[in-house]
Amino acid sequence: MCRSIKTLRPPFAEQVTSEDVRAAALQYVRKISGFRQPAAHNAEAFERAVDAVEQATAELLATLRVRGGQPKV
């Protein structure tokens, strides 16, 4: 779907930063909305969507278990 979003879980990525999570959320929202930069009247909805995807992504990564591993904190 969105080739510029990289996998953020081990073993593909060991050092995932909050910036990595935010960048992935932004790329996702850009892809599904079709906007690289939304018009002023859509900016608030766009940013709320990025925030929600970022939060969901961080929660997912924090609770995933990789075979034989512990949850990523």
Protein Blocks (a to p, Z undefined) as FASTA:
>chain_A
ZZmbccfbdfkbmbdcfklmmmmmmmmmmmmnopabdcfklmmmmmmmmmmmmmmmmmmm
mmpccehiacdZZ
